[in-house]
Amino acid sequence: MCSDKRTCVPKFAPFYPSPVASDTNSAAACHTLQCRSLLKSFSSEIELSVGSASQRPAGVVLNSYPHPIIAREGWPFLLLAIVVAAAATAFVGAWSWPFWLIALFVLQFFRDPPRMIPQQANAVLSPADGRIVVVEKAEDPYAGREALKISVFMNVFNVHSNRAPVDGTITKVEYFPGKFVNADLDKASTENERNAVVVSADSGAVVTFVQVAGLIARRILCYVAVGDRLTRGQRYGFIRFGSRVDVYLPLSARPLVAVGDKVSATETILAEL
């Protein structure tokens, strides 16, 4: 169950290295064009996400949850990939480049930059990076109601950290074992392994968000339990290697996204309550 994993919540202080310093120091140790290109991409993403106070839009604050820029969930995978790549280099030299590309892929997959949080009182923020695949009226089986359903599909190149879409108190957390069909398909919402969180928002609305495993994703991580207080943009979970998040809202909610739109966790407003 999700509530059994609360001990996994990272407890260390925030660590966001200077984009320029990180890029310079890391690039000095890199000897491939791919590595330098990836580091430059990371630097740009951090600068765009953080910015200065004067660059942030009015009514927006910076998300500084206690987590490093590379998600802790990815540390074992990254370490293994680097060890394997280093060993391959020792044995086959330049022919080890595929292993270093795999290590770079793992590095980019587990990136977890801070985000700016819109502060509109009635806003429902995206819980994940990705592409909108569903905006429709549907049954919310977790809260027992008809609802507006908005689904975000995450491919393997998206950030996979999941963040709370609203301020509120958790009233229900429920885990369901299941299949691992392509998360882009509608049936993934009801057939795949998933973890649902139901929140009583400060506005009085009931908001449900569901982590859904995918074809490649085989591990859902959730760090919250019933009774916990969530704030918008708060990091509450992670899904490894491709998946989706379904959001169920009251029928009175006004969607601000359409199928095919690309969204960013926390920074994109999905709907207004």
HUFENNOR-V152349 format. One record per backbone hydrogen bond with DSSP energy under -0.5 kcal/mol. NH is the residue of the N-H (numbers start at 1). CO is the residue of the C=O. Records with the same first field share a line. If there is no record, write none. Layout:
NH = CO ; CO
//
This chain:
4 = 1
5 = 2
6 = 3
8 = 5
9 = 6
15 = 67
22 = 18
23 = 19
24 = 20
25 = 21
26 = 22
27 = 23
28 = 24
29 = 25 ; 26
30 = 26 ; 27
36 = 32
37 = 33
38 = 34
39 = 35
40 = 36
41 = 37
42 = 38
43 = 39
44 = 40
45 = 41
46 = 42
47 = 43
48 = 44
49 = 45
50 = 46
51 = 47
55 = 52
56 = 52 ; 53
60 = 57
61 = 117
63 = 115
64 = 62
67 = 65
69 = 15
71 = 69 ; 110
74 = 71
75 = 72
78 = 74
79 = 75
80 = 76
81 = 77
82 = 78
83 = 79
84 = 80
85 = 81
86 = 82
87 = 83
88 = 84
89 = 85
90 = 86
91 = 87
92 = 88
93 = 89
95 = 92
96 = 93
97 = 94
98 = 95
99 = 96
100 = 96
101 = 97
102 = 98
103 = 99
104 = 100
105 = 101
106 = 102
107 = 103
108 = 104
109 = 105
110 = 106
111 = 108
112 = 69
117 = 61
118 = 116 ; 266
119 = 59
123 = 120
124 = 271
125 = 123 ; 165
126 = 268
129 = 159
130 = 263
131 = 153
132 = 261
133 = 151
134 = 151
136 = 149
138 = 147
140 = 145
141 = 139
143 = 140
144 = 140
145 = 140
147 = 138
148 = 249
149 = 136 ; 147
150 = 247
151 = 134
152 = 245
153 = 131 ; 151
154 = 243
155 = 153
158 = 155
160 = 109
162 = 237
163 = 127
164 = 234
168 = 230
169 = 200
170 = 228
171 = 198
172 = 198
174 = 196
176 = 194
179 = 191
185 = 182
188 = 185
189 = 186
190 = 187
191 = 187
192 = 188
193 = 179
194 = 176
195 = 211
196 = 174
197 = 209
198 = 172
199 = 207
200 = 169
201 = 199 ; 205
202 = 167
204 = 201
207 = 199 ; 205
208 = 248
209 = 197
210 = 246
211 = 195
212 = 244
213 = 193
214 = 242
217 = 242
218 = 240
221 = 219 ; 238
223 = 236
227 = 170
228 = 225
230 = 168 ; 228
233 = 164
234 = 231
236 = 162 ; 234
237 = 162
238 = 221
239 = 160
240 = 219
243 = 154
244 = 212
245 = 152
246 = 210
247 = 150
248 = 208
249 = 148
253 = 250
254 = 272
255 = 253
256 = 270
257 = 270
260 = 132
261 = 258
263 = 130
266 = 126
267 = 265
268 = 264
270 = 124 ; 268
271 = 124
272 = 254
273 = 122
//
